[in-house]
């Protein structure tokens, strides 16, 4: 962890360092910042944030926007500052794929597995990409997508 | 920490056996399966399998109006129901652009801290049962009875309180509440101190807990845990202080930390946090302004403007966040629950590798996980 102050200036640094990969930077409230990122650059951007003191991956979630895209949303924060950065990466809905963060943040593992089983987003290089909460038979159902019709009642 | 530690990678060798703990077991309430590959008494690999009570809450919430979701947030974890109500209401309030009244903020702090008290009491009680002190469990449940009665007097229910509302709370304190609360909390303070002294001096208890299941500050940070397990390792991470919400800014309290990061330290943090919670409630009862406990017009049918919020709260178990996306309709477009117990449960298998089978119960219970919230 660096000694530098962890505050909103990171967003300026982030957009300067990754000119093409970061867009729509917004600071809606004092402790929140939002940006849109290029899904191909997610590992480099997260490594940059980790090197700048953002050592706590709070959450990974998926959001479905039919018909053509799914968003992967990362909430990154720090153990020593209250700023939460929300990063959104859009991936195509018919073949959602994004790099895994397991090598950068250890706890990304379960969040990625959960997002995979609920949305079908494949996290490449995740060491153990299989269902976590659902039963094995439900792999391929993607229940949190908006057009999910329901699993047959087998009881 | 490597990812190999979180799953069983190969079938057991002739010198090893595979031990299934669960899904039904006495370690913690709620079913989960803990697979251990052991060689003699030592755990070589551990894998946690969850999802036995997966309720699909995030999907259910997308199909309910904002007010209908409110009682369901209780059910995420019944021991933290007030915190869950509160964090959800703060999220919706931010979307609506309203604020709770001053008195409501104090009332919410009081119920949140009472909630933390009863959660810690039950957590420690269950833990002490697992290390062989059934008597302490009975004591803790006796103490908890008083706290639950205090909650019942305000909210009308002993579990799943459903107390916070958008812009306020459901009702005011009953008459004579302050005296009743001060009496019960004064008793509780004495009892907690006495239990702390008992646990800190019992040689058998010390041998079961000291130096067992050590989680250093660096490891805890890498594993992404928060709450008492992180503070037991010496990291002063408490959202009440870090990102003050409600009226925590005006209140005086210490963030309890320990340095060892072992089972003993995690329980000690909870014991000392209870004393701080009592102190917070006493201050609230003194400082609380009079006035309305809710906004004049309580929005029952709410259509927040499009947007998204990520409010966080210091739950009894750690960092609770809710990511709510509104599309302008009366139902949320996406509702993500980031629970503290999920993060803590993920950190359990690497913590168990290299320890003895006899310590599994102590380590697992000291993390104070909640299966209902892990599975959601």
Contacts between the chains, C-beta under 8 A, distances in Angstrom:
chain1	res1	chain2	res2	distance
A	28	B	307	8.0
A	31	B	243	5.8
A	32	B	310	6.7
A	55	B	221	5.7
A	56	B	221	7.1
A	56	B	224	6.4
A	56	B	226	7.8
A	57	B	224	6.0
A	58	B	312	7.9
A	58	B	319	7.1
A	58	B	321	6.2
A	58	B	338	6.2
A	59	B	321	6.2
A	59	B	323	6.7
A	59	B	336	6.7
A	59	B	338	4.0
A	61	B	323	5.9
A	61	B	334	7.5
A	61	B	336	4.2
A	61	B	338	7.9
A	63	B	325	6.4
A	63	B	333	7.7
A	63	B	334	4.9
A	64	B	334	7.9
A	73	B	323	7.0
A	73	B	336	7.8
A	75	B	310	6.1
A	75	B	321	7.1
A	75	B	323	7.0
A	75	B	338	7.3
A	79	B	221	5.8
A	79	B	230	7.8
A	79	B	235	6.0
A	79	B	237	5.1
A	80	B	237	7.9
A	81	B	242	7.6
A	82	B	239	7.7
A	82	B	242	5.0
A	82	B	243	3.8
A	84	B	310	6.0
A	84	B	312	7.3
A	86	B	308	7.7
A	86	B	310	6.5
A	102	B	3	6.1
A	105	B	224	6.9
A	106	B	1	5.4
A	106	B	3	7.5
A	106	B	222	4.9
A	106	B	223	5.9
A	106	B	224	6.7
A	107	B	222	7.8
A	107	B	223	5.9
A	107	B	224	3.1
A	107	B	343	6.3
A	107	B	346	5.9
A	107	B	347	7.5
A	109	B	3	6.2
A	109	B	6	6.6
A	109	B	346	7.0
A	110	B	342	6.9
A	110	B	346	4.6
A	118	B	58	7.8
A	127	B	3	4.4
A	127	B	4	7.9
A	128	B	3	7.0
A	128	B	6	7.3
A	128	B	7	5.5
A	131	B	51	7.8
A	132	B	50	6.7
A	132	B	51	6.4
A	133	B	50	6.4
A	133	B	51	3.7
A	133	B	54	4.5
A	133	B	375	6.1
A	133	B	376	7.9
A	134	B	51	6.2
A	134	B	54	6.6
A	135	B	51	7.5
A	143	B	56	6.8
A	143	B	59	6.3
A	144	B	58	6.5
A	144	B	59	5.7
A	148	B	59	7.9
